Amino acid sequence: MDTDELSEKTYQAILVEAEKFNHDLTLRFGVLSYQCSDEKEYIQKSIRLINAIKKMNLAEIDDMFFGNPPNKNELLKALKRIVDNIKSLD
């Protein structure tokens, strides 16, 4: 599926919130959509991605952000906002 197939609420909750923080984070969530068959799967995989990012060490975060890593505490705050947004979708 493509991000264009997401509902406006899900798009805002995940992609727009990620973009507010960092474009590279948005890219990760955007690419994730191509691995999903529907919105429900996308949301589930987004939560898994968030959990994986939370466990990353600094070198992995550096790689994920193409050598320009954000402050880890600020990244964790952004991820929490996305999780909170996902929870509000129900």
PyRosetta script that sets phi, psi and omega in degrees:
from pyrosetta import init, pose_from_sequence

init()
pose = pose_from_sequence("MDTDELSEKTYQAILVEAEKFNHDLTLRFGVLSYQCSDEKEYIQKSIRLINAIKKMNLAEIDDMFFGNPPNKNELLKALKRIVDNIKSLD")
pose.set_psi(1, 164.8)
pose.set_omega(1, 179.5)
pose.set_phi(2, -114.8)
pose.set_psi(2, 157.7)
pose.set_omega(2, 179.7)
pose.set_phi(3, -61.5)
pose.set_psi(3, -23.8)
pose.set_omega(3, 177.6)
pose.set_phi(4, -64.7)
pose.set_psi(4, -18.8)
pose.set_omega(4, -178.8)
pose.set_phi(5, -88.0)
pose.set_psi(5, -4.9)
pose.set_omega(5, 178.1)
pose.set_phi(6, -75.9)
pose.set_psi(6, 151.1)
pose.set_omega(6, 173.4)
pose.set_phi(7, -66.2)
pose.set_psi(7, 158.4)
pose.set_omega(7, 179.4)
pose.set_phi(8, -59.2)
pose.set_psi(8, -40.0)
pose.set_omega(8, -179.1)
pose.set_phi(9, -63.3)
pose.set_psi(9, -44.9)
pose.set_omega(9, 179.8)
pose.set_phi(10, -68.2)
pose.set_psi(10, -41.5)
pose.set_omega(10, 178.3)
pose.set_phi(11, -58.2)
pose.set_psi(11, -46.2)
pose.set_omega(11, 179.2)
pose.set_phi(12, -65.7)
pose.set_psi(12, -43.8)
pose.set_omega(12, -175.2)
pose.set_phi(13, -62.6)
pose.set_psi(13, -37.0)
pose.set_omega(13, -174.1)
pose.set_phi(14, -106.9)
pose.set_psi(14, -61.6)
pose.set_omega(14, -171.7)
pose.set_phi(15, -71.1)
pose.set_psi(15, -44.3)
pose.set_omega(15, 180.0)
pose.set_phi(16, -66.6)
pose.set_psi(16, -40.2)
pose.set_omega(16, 178.3)
pose.set_phi(17, -64.1)
pose.set_psi(17, -41.3)
pose.set_omega(17, 177.6)
pose.set_phi(18, -63.1)
pose.set_psi(18, -41.6)
pose.set_omega(18, -179.4)
pose.set_phi(19, -64.6)
pose.set_psi(19, -33.8)
pose.set_omega(19, 177.0)
pose.set_phi(20, -59.8)
pose.set_psi(20, -31.1)
pose.set_omega(20, -178.8)
pose.set_phi(21, -86.7)
pose.set_psi(21, -54.5)
pose.set_omega(21, -174.2)
pose.set_phi(22, -166.2)
pose.set_psi(22, 133.3)
pose.set_omega(22, -178.4)
pose.set_phi(23, -61.1)
pose.set_psi(23, -35.1)
pose.set_omega(23, 179.8)
pose.set_phi(24, -65.1)
pose.set_psi(24, -32.4)
pose.set_omega(24, 175.6)
pose.set_phi(25, -67.9)
pose.set_psi(25, -39.8)
pose.set_omega(25, 176.8)
pose.set_phi(26, -60.0)
pose.set_psi(26, -41.2)
pose.set_omega(26, 178.7)
pose.set_phi(27, -57.9)
pose.set_psi(27, -41.7)
pose.set_omega(27, -179.9)
pose.set_phi(28, -61.5)
pose.set_psi(28, -44.1)
pose.set_omega(28, 179.4)
pose.set_phi(29, -71.4)
pose.set_psi(29, -32.2)
pose.set_omega(29, 177.8)
pose.set_phi(30, -67.1)
pose.set_psi(30, -46.9)
pose.set_omega(30, 179.4)
pose.set_phi(31, -62.6)
pose.set_psi(31, -34.8)
pose.set_omega(31, 179.9)
pose.set_phi(32, -57.5)
pose.set_psi(32, -33.6)
pose.set_omega(32, -177.0)
pose.set_phi(33, -60.7)
pose.set_psi(33, -30.3)
pose.set_omega(33, -178.6)
pose.set_phi(34, -70.9)
pose.set_psi(34, -13.6)
pose.set_omega(34, 178.5)
pose.set_phi(35, -95.2)
pose.set_psi(35, 6.8)
pose.set_omega(35, -173.9)
pose.set_phi(36, -119.8)
pose.set_psi(36, 148.8)
pose.set_omega(36, 179.4)
pose.set_phi(37, -94.9)
pose.set_psi(37, -21.1)
pose.set_omega(37, 179.9)
pose.set_phi(38, -155.8)
pose.set_psi(38, 176.1)
pose.set_omega(38, -176.3)
pose.set_phi(39, -64.3)
pose.set_psi(39, -39.9)
pose.set_omega(39, 180.0)
pose.set_phi(40, -59.1)
pose.set_psi(40, -45.5)
pose.set_omega(40, 178.6)
pose.set_phi(41, -65.0)
pose.set_psi(41, -38.4)
pose.set_omega(41, 178.3)
pose.set_phi(42, -60.5)
pose.set_psi(42, -44.0)
pose.set_omega(42, 179.3)
pose.set_phi(43, -63.6)
pose.set_psi(43, -44.4)
pose.set_omega(43, 178.9)
pose.set_phi(44, -61.1)
pose.set_psi(44, -45.1)
pose.set_omega(44, -179.6)
pose.set_phi(45, -70.1)
pose.set_psi(45, -29.6)
pose.set_omega(45, 175.9)
pose.set_phi(46, -64.7)
pose.set_psi(46, -41.6)
pose.set_omega(46, 177.9)
pose.set_phi(47, -64.3)
pose.set_psi(47, -41.6)
pose.set_omega(47, 177.4)
pose.set_phi(48, -63.1)
pose.set_psi(48, -40.6)
pose.set_omega(48, 177.6)
pose.set_phi(49, -61.7)
pose.set_psi(49, -44.9)
pose.set_omega(49, 179.0)
pose.set_phi(50, -58.9)
pose.set_psi(50, -45.9)
pose.set_omega(50, 179.4)
pose.set_phi(51, -62.7)
pose.set_psi(51, -37.5)
pose.set_omega(51, 177.9)
pose.set_phi(52, -67.2)
pose.set_psi(52, -41.6)
pose.set_omega(52, 179.5)
pose.set_phi(53, -62.8)
pose.set_psi(53, -40.8)
pose.set_omega(53, 180.0)
pose.set_phi(54, -58.8)
pose.set_psi(54, -29.1)
pose.set_omega(54, -178.0)
pose.set_phi(55, -90.5)
pose.set_psi(55, -4.6)
pose.set_omega(55, -176.8)
pose.set_phi(56, -69.5)
pose.set_psi(56, 145.3)
pose.set_omega(56, 172.7)
pose.set_phi(57, -85.3)
pose.set_psi(57, 176.6)
pose.set_omega(57, -174.7)
pose.set_phi(58, -63.5)
pose.set_psi(58, -35.8)
pose.set_omega(58, 179.1)
pose.set_phi(59, -66.0)
pose.set_psi(59, -39.5)
pose.set_omega(59, 178.7)
pose.set_phi(60, -67.7)
pose.set_psi(60, -39.0)
pose.set_omega(60, 176.9)
pose.set_phi(61, -65.3)
pose.set_psi(61, -41.1)
pose.set_omega(61, 177.2)
pose.set_phi(62, -57.8)
pose.set_psi(62, -44.7)
pose.set_omega(62, 178.2)
pose.set_phi(63, -64.0)
pose.set_psi(63, -43.9)
pose.set_omega(63, -177.8)
pose.set_phi(64, -61.3)
pose.set_psi(64, -33.9)
pose.set_omega(64, -178.5)
pose.set_phi(65, -102.6)
pose.set_psi(65, 25.0)
pose.set_omega(65, 172.0)
pose.set_phi(66, 53.0)
pose.set_psi(66, 43.9)
pose.set_omega(66, 175.8)
pose.set_phi(67, 80.8)
pose.set_psi(67, 7.1)
pose.set_omega(67, 178.7)
pose.set_phi(68, -130.4)
pose.set_psi(68, 66.7)
pose.set_omega(68, -173.1)
pose.set_phi(69, -70.9)
pose.set_psi(69, 144.1)
pose.set_omega(69, 174.6)
pose.set_phi(70, -80.6)
pose.set_psi(70, 170.8)
pose.set_omega(70, 172.0)
pose.set_phi(71, -61.6)
pose.set_psi(71, 129.4)
pose.set_omega(71, -175.0)
pose.set_phi(72, -62.2)
pose.set_psi(72, -39.3)
pose.set_omega(72, 179.1)
pose.set_phi(73, -63.6)
pose.set_psi(73, -39.0)
pose.set_omega(73, 178.0)
pose.set_phi(74, -68.7)
pose.set_psi(74, -37.1)
pose.set_omega(74, 176.0)
pose.set_phi(75, -62.0)
pose.set_psi(75, -45.1)
pose.set_omega(75, 179.9)
pose.set_phi(76, -62.8)
pose.set_psi(76, -36.7)
pose.set_omega(76, 176.7)
pose.set_phi(77, -64.6)
pose.set_psi(77, -42.1)
pose.set_omega(77, 179.3)
pose.set_phi(78, -64.4)
pose.set_psi(78, -41.8)
pose.set_omega(78, 178.5)
pose.set_phi(79, -63.9)
pose.set_psi(79, -38.0)
pose.set_omega(79, 177.5)
pose.set_phi(80, -63.5)
pose.set_psi(80, -40.3)
pose.set_omega(80, 178.0)
pose.set_phi(81, -62.2)
pose.set_psi(81, -40.4)
pose.set_omega(81, 178.9)
pose.set_phi(82, -65.1)
pose.set_psi(82, -44.2)
pose.set_omega(82, 177.9)
pose.set_phi(83, -60.8)
pose.set_psi(83, -45.0)
pose.set_omega(83, 178.7)
pose.set_phi(84, -59.9)
pose.set_psi(84, -40.9)
pose.set_omega(84, 178.5)
pose.set_phi(85, -63.7)
pose.set_psi(85, -41.8)
pose.set_omega(85, 179.2)
pose.set_phi(86, -62.4)
pose.set_psi(86, -43.3)
pose.set_omega(86, 179.4)
pose.set_phi(87, -61.4)
pose.set_psi(87, -32.4)
pose.set_omega(87, -179.0)
pose.set_phi(88, -77.4)
pose.set_psi(88, -8.0)
pose.set_omega(88, 178.7)
pose.set_phi(89, -70.9)
pose.set_psi(89, -25.8)
pose.set_omega(89, -175.7)
pose.set_phi(90, -68.3)
pose.dump_pdb("model.pdb")
